[in-house]
Amino acid sequence: MTQSRTALGLIETIGVPALIAAADAAAKTADVRVMTFEKADAGLITVYIVGDVASVRAAVEAGGEEARRVGKLVGTHVIPRPDLSVSAMLESIWRKNAPAEPKPSAEPSADEAAADEAAGLSGTGDGDAVSAEALAKLSLQQLRELARNTPGFPLNASGIGTAAKAELIRLLTEKKD
């Protein structure tokens, strides 16, 4: 964290759903990096965000609004250009809390296998109906991505984002006329 250009943003919530919503909104709003989170007693959780001052301000504001909408926001704060000692303290916390690197596996997971099986289903071009069994193995997120990439899919982006898994499978398995 270099002192000259970097700001530190904090968003504190009660509960994980509000924290995840806040971190997601912050990351999508501006060019910032969500570094880590820290749990305290009574469900208090703080997420740390870094980036340039203007980006962190915008991200923390958006994240705070989203946390308030989803759950309970305790507070937000932005520290423009924190002192080097604060930066050093935070970096040691972040190193301690860093997740372990996942070990590569030679075997694909069940989700990866299902995704591979359904890969290219929308792009076969021959008009064949897709197997409902293959689609049922996919997660809702994977089905939505497949629907978004299917030319001529009958739902718009908003409809895809709110459609249930069964509805997406039904629409994906229908033959195109």
TORKOL-4160 file (C-alpha; in steps of 0.2 Angstrom, whole numbers, padded with zeros to 4 digits, m for minus):
177
<pt num="1" X="0000" Y="0000" Z="0000"/>
<pt num="2" X="0009" Y="0015" Z="m0006"/>
<pt num="3" X="0006" Y="0031" Z="0004"/>
<pt num="4" X="0005" Y="0043" Z="m0010"/>
<pt num="5" X="m0010" Y="0037" Z="m0020"/>
<pt num="6" X="m0019" Y="0024" Z="m0010"/>
<pt num="7" X="m0034" Y="0026" Z="0002"/>
<pt num="8" X="m0041" Y="0013" Z="0014"/>
<pt num="9" X="m0060" Y="0011" Z="0015"/>
<pt num="10" X="m0069" Y="0001" Z="0028"/>
<pt num="11" X="m0087" Y="m0005" Z="0028"/>
<pt num="12" X="m0093" Y="m0013" Z="0044"/>
<pt num="13" X="m0109" Y="m0023" Z="0045"/>
<pt num="14" X="m0119" Y="m0035" Z="0056"/>
<pt num="15" X="m0119" Y="m0052" Z="0047"/>
<pt num="16" X="m0112" Y="m0060" Z="0032"/>
<pt num="17" X="m0125" Y="m0056" Z="0019"/>
<pt num="18" X="m0124" Y="m0037" Z="0021"/>
<pt num="19" X="m0105" Y="m0039" Z="0020"/>
<pt num="20" X="m0105" Y="m0049" Z="0004"/>
<pt num="21" X="m0117" Y="m0037" Z="m0004"/>
<pt num="22" X="m0107" Y="m0022" Z="0002"/>
<pt num="23" X="m0090" Y="m0030" Z="m0005"/>
<pt num="24" X="m0098" Y="m0034" Z="m0021"/>
<pt num="25" X="m0106" Y="m0017" Z="m0024"/>
<pt num="26" X="m0089" Y="m0009" Z="m0019"/>
<pt num="27" X="m0079" Y="m0019" Z="m0031"/>
<pt num="28" X="m0091" Y="m0017" Z="m0045"/>
<pt num="29" X="m0092" Y="0002" Z="m0043"/>
<pt num="30" X="m0074" Y="0008" Z="m0044"/>
<pt num="31" X="m0057" Y="0002" Z="m0048"/>
<pt num="32" X="m0053" Y="m0004" Z="m0030"/>
<pt num="33" X="m0047" Y="m0020" Z="m0022"/>
<pt num="34" X="m0057" Y="m0029" Z="m0008"/>
<pt num="35" X="m0042" Y="m0035" Z="0002"/>
<pt num="36" X="m0050" Y="m0045" Z="0017"/>
<pt num="37" X="m0063" Y="m0045" Z="0030"/>
<pt num="38" X="m0062" Y="m0046" Z="0049"/>
<pt num="39" X="m0074" Y="m0053" Z="0061"/>
<pt num="40" X="m0077" Y="m0046" Z="0079"/>
<pt num="41" X="m0090" Y="m0051" Z="0092"/>
<pt num="42" X="m0109" Y="m0050" Z="0090"/>
<pt num="43" X="m0108" Y="m0053" Z="0071"/>
<pt num="44" X="m0099" Y="m0037" Z="0067"/>
<pt num="45" X="m0088" Y="m0039" Z="0051"/>
<pt num="46" X="m0077" Y="m0026" Z="0043"/>
<pt num="47" X="m0071" Y="m0027" Z="0025"/>
<pt num="48" X="m0056" Y="m0018" Z="0019"/>
<pt num="49" X="m0055" Y="m0009" Z="0002"/>
<pt num="50" X="m0040" Y="m0001" Z="m0006"/>
<pt num="51" X="m0037" Y="0010" Z="m0021"/>
<pt num="52" X="m0035" Y="0028" Z="m0026"/>
<pt num="53" X="m0044" Y="0040" Z="m0015"/>
<pt num="54" X="m0059" Y="0044" Z="m0027"/>
<pt num="55" X="m0062" Y="0026" Z="m0031"/>
<pt num="56" X="m0062" Y="0021" Z="m0013"/>
<pt num="57" X="m0074" Y="0035" Z="m0008"/>
<pt num="58" X="m0086" Y="0030" Z="m0022"/>
<pt num="59" X="m0084" Y="0011" Z="m0018"/>
<pt num="60" X="m0087" Y="0013" Z="0001"/>
<pt num="61" X="m0102" Y="0024" Z="m0003"/>
<pt num="62" X="m0110" Y="0011" Z="m0014"/>
<pt num="63" X="m0105" Y="m0003" Z="m0003"/>
<pt num="64" X="m0113" Y="0006" Z="0012"/>
<pt num="65" X="m0129" Y="0009" Z="0003"/>
<pt num="66" X="m0130" Y="m0010" Z="m0002"/>
<pt num="67" X="m0126" Y="m0016" Z="0015"/>
<pt num="68" X="m0140" Y="m0005" Z="0022"/>
<pt num="69" X="m0152" Y="m0012" Z="0009"/>
<pt num="70" X="m0148" Y="m0030" Z="0012"/>
<pt num="71" X="m0145" Y="m0030" Z="0031"/>
<pt num="72" X="m0137" Y="m0019" Z="0044"/>
<pt num="73" X="m0124" Y="m0006" Z="0041"/>
<pt num="74" X="m0114" Y="m0001" Z="0056"/>
<pt num="75" X="m0103" Y="0012" Z="0048"/>
<pt num="76" X="m0091" Y="0017" Z="0034"/>
<pt num="77" X="m0075" Y="0026" Z="0034"/>
<pt num="78" X="m0062" Y="0031" Z="0021"/>
<pt num="79" X="m0044" Y="0036" Z="0026"/>
<pt num="80" X="m0035" Y="0045" Z="0012"/>
<pt num="81" X="m0017" Y="0041" Z="0011"/>
<pt num="82" X="m0015" Y="0031" Z="0028"/>
<pt num="83" X="0001" Y="0033" Z="0038"/>
<pt num="84" X="0015" Y="0021" Z="0034"/>
<pt num="85" X="0013" Y="0013" Z="0051"/>
<pt num="86" X="m0006" Y="0010" Z="0048"/>
<pt num="87" X="m0002" Y="0002" Z="0031"/>
<pt num="88" X="0011" Y="m0009" Z="0038"/>
<pt num="89" X="m0001" Y="m0015" Z="0052"/>
<pt num="90" X="m0014" Y="m0019" Z="0039"/>
<pt num="91" X="m0003" Y="m0028" Z="0027"/>
<pt num="92" X="0002" Y="m0040" Z="0042"/>
<pt num="93" X="m0016" Y="m0043" Z="0045"/>
<pt num="94" X="m0019" Y="m0046" Z="0027"/>
<pt num="95" X="m0005" Y="m0059" Z="0026"/>
<pt num="96" X="m0011" Y="m0068" Z="0041"/>
<pt num="97" X="m0029" Y="m0069" Z="0034"/>
<pt num="98" X="m0024" Y="m0073" Z="0016"/>
<pt num="99" X="m0033" Y="m0089" Z="0010"/>
<pt num="100" X="m0021" Y="m0104" Z="0006"/>
<pt num="101" X="m0019" Y="m0106" Z="m0013"/>
<pt num="102" X="m0030" Y="m0120" Z="m0019"/>
<pt num="103" X="m0020" Y="m0135" Z="m0025"/>
<pt num="104" X="m0023" Y="m0140" Z="m0043"/>
<pt num="105" X="m0033" Y="m0156" Z="m0045"/>
<pt num="106" X="m0030" Y="m0168" Z="m0060"/>
<pt num="107" X="m0048" Y="m0173" Z="m0059"/>
<pt num="108" X="m0062" Y="m0160" Z="m0063"/>
<pt num="109" X="m0074" Y="m0156" Z="m0049"/>
<pt num="110" X="m0092" Y="m0162" Z="m0052"/>
<pt num="111" X="m0097" Y="m0144" Z="m0056"/>
<pt num="112" X="m0083" Y="m0143" Z="m0069"/>
<pt num="113" X="m0088" Y="m0159" Z="m0076"/>
<pt num="114" X="m0106" Y="m0154" Z="m0078"/>
<pt num="115" X="m0100" Y="m0137" Z="m0085"/>
<pt num="116" X="m0089" Y="m0146" Z="m0098"/>
<pt num="117" X="m0103" Y="m0158" Z="m0103"/>
<pt num="118" X="m0115" Y="m0143" Z="m0106"/>
<pt num="119" X="m0101" Y="m0132" Z="m0114"/>
<pt num="120" X="m0105" Y="m0127" Z="m0131"/>
<pt num="121" X="m0123" Y="m0132" Z="m0130"/>
<pt num="122" X="m0129" Y="m0116" Z="m0135"/>
<pt num="123" X="m0117" Y="m0115" Z="m0150"/>
<pt num="124" X="m0120" Y="m0132" Z="m0158"/>
<pt num="125" X="m0130" Y="m0123" Z="m0172"/>
<pt num="126" X="m0139" Y="m0139" Z="m0177"/>
<pt num="127" X="m0155" Y="m0135" Z="m0168"/>
<pt num="128" X="m0155" Y="m0151" Z="m0157"/>
<pt num="129" X="m0163" Y="m0149" Z="m0140"/>
<pt num="130" X="m0151" Y="m0149" Z="m0125"/>
<pt num="131" X="m0152" Y="m0163" Z="m0113"/>
<pt num="132" X="m0162" Y="m0158" Z="m0097"/>
<pt num="133" X="m0151" Y="m0170" Z="m0087"/>
<pt num="134" X="m0135" Y="m0162" Z="m0092"/>
<pt num="135" X="m0143" Y="m0145" Z="m0088"/>
<pt num="136" X="m0149" Y="m0151" Z="m0071"/>
<pt num="137" X="m0131" Y="m0154" Z="m0066"/>
<pt num="138" X="m0127" Y="m0136" Z="m0069"/>
<pt num="139" X="m0128" Y="m0123" Z="m0055"/>
<pt num="140" X="m0141" Y="m0109" Z="m0057"/>
<pt num="141" X="m0126" Y="m0097" Z="m0061"/>
<pt num="142" X="m0120" Y="m0108" Z="m0074"/>
<pt num="143" X="m0137" Y="m0110" Z="m0082"/>
<pt num="144" X="m0139" Y="m0091" Z="m0082"/>
<pt num="145" X="m0122" Y="m0089" Z="m0091"/>
<pt num="146" X="m0127" Y="m0102" Z="m0104"/>
<pt num="147" X="m0144" Y="m0093" Z="m0107"/>
<pt num="148" X="m0135" Y="m0076" Z="m0109"/>
<pt num="149" X="m0123" Y="m0084" Z="m0122"/>
<pt num="150" X="m0137" Y="m0093" Z="m0131"/>
<pt num="151" X="m0142" Y="m0083" Z="m0147"/>
<pt num="152" X="m0161" Y="m0080" Z="m0148"/>
<pt num="153" X="m0164" Y="m0084" Z="m0130"/>
<pt num="154" X="m0182" Y="m0079" Z="m0126"/>
<pt num="155" X="m0178" Y="m0069" Z="m0110"/>
<pt num="156" X="m0169" Y="m0053" Z="m0109"/>
<pt num="157" X="m0154" Y="m0051" Z="m0096"/>
<pt num="158" X="m0166" Y="m0045" Z="m0082"/>
<pt num="159" X="m0177" Y="m0060" Z="m0085"/>
<pt num="160" X="m0162" Y="m0072" Z="m0085"/>
<pt num="161" X="m0156" Y="m0064" Z="m0069"/>
<pt num="162" X="m0173" Y="m0068" Z="m0060"/>
<pt num="163" X="m0178" Y="m0084" Z="m0068"/>
<pt num="164" X="m0178" Y="m0100" Z="m0058"/>
<pt num="165" X="m0167" Y="m0115" Z="m0062"/>
<pt num="166" X="m0182" Y="m0125" Z="m0069"/>
<pt num="167" X="m0188" Y="m0111" Z="m0080"/>
<pt num="168" X="m0170" Y="m0109" Z="m0088"/>
<pt num="169" X="m0169" Y="m0128" Z="m0091"/>
<pt num="170" X="m0186" Y="m0128" Z="m0099"/>
<pt num="171" X="m0182" Y="m0114" Z="m0111"/>
<pt num="172" X="m0164" Y="m0121" Z="m0115"/>
<pt num="173" X="m0171" Y="m0138" Z="m0119"/>
<pt num="174" X="m0185" Y="m0132" Z="m0131"/>
<pt num="175" X="m0181" Y="m0134" Z="m0149"/>
<pt num="176" X="m0179" Y="m0118" Z="m0159"/>
<pt num="177" X="m0191" Y="m0116" Z="m0173"/>
